[in-house]
Amino acid sequence: MLRRKPTRLELKLDDIEEFESVRKELESRRKQRDEAEVAAGGEEAAAMGALGTEHKSREQLINDRIGYKPQPKAGGRTAHFGTFEF
């Protein structure tokens, strides 16, 4: 196997400026998204308080948001019949 010398990468001023501009843009987007989530969370809490609903756990809130409705597991021995575990 042939070995070659390591390639040298040079960081130019244009590269640094581009990196900084992209980083600032991403930070501003993140701040806007966080502010929107805080505002939506406040509105959601106010709506839930106005409806007089009970407090939901974090898991229930996530399930509601994604539309997942967990089915309760069937209890007893009949649930194991298909696996022959008596």
Solvent accessible surface area in square Angstrom, and as a share of the most:
residue,aa,sasa,rsa
1,M,218,0.98
2,L,177,0.88
3,R,217,0.79
4,R,196,0.72
5,K,173,0.73
6,P,129,0.81
7,T,93,0.54
8,R,205,0.75
9,L,164,0.82
10,E,125,0.56
11,L,135,0.67
12,K,129,0.55
13,L,126,0.62
14,D,103,0.53
15,D,63,0.33
16,I,74,0.37
17,E,97,0.44
18,E,112,0.50
19,F,125,0.52
20,E,58,0.26
21,S,62,0.40
22,V,74,0.43
23,R,97,0.35
24,K,128,0.54
25,E,85,0.38
26,L,90,0.45
27,E,65,0.29
28,S,52,0.34
29,R,142,0.52
30,R,124,0.45
31,K,132,0.56
32,Q,122,0.54
33,R,137,0.50
34,D,63,0.33
35,E,115,0.52
36,A,61,0.47
37,E,102,0.46
38,V,113,0.65
39,A,56,0.43
40,A,53,0.41
41,G,37,0.36
42,G,44,0.42
43,E,123,0.55
44,E,91,0.41
45,A,63,0.49
46,A,66,0.52
47,A,52,0.40
48,M,50,0.22
49,G,59,0.56
50,A,90,0.70
51,L,138,0.69
52,G,63,0.61
53,T,67,0.39
54,E,140,0.63
55,H,181,0.81
56,K,84,0.36
57,S,58,0.38
58,R,191,0.70
59,E,122,0.55
60,Q,93,0.41
61,L,64,0.32
62,I,53,0.27
63,N,22,0.11
64,D,84,0.43
65,R,180,0.66
66,I,117,0.60
67,G,51,0.49
68,Y,120,0.46
69,K,157,0.66
70,P,77,0.49
71,Q,148,0.66
72,P,123,0.77
73,K,194,0.82
74,A,77,0.60
75,G,64,0.61
76,G,56,0.54
77,R,167,0.61
78,T,119,0.69
79,A,49,0.38
80,H,88,0.39
81,F,124,0.52
82,G,65,0.62
83,T,88,0.51
84,F,154,0.64
85,E,106,0.47
86,F,153,0.64
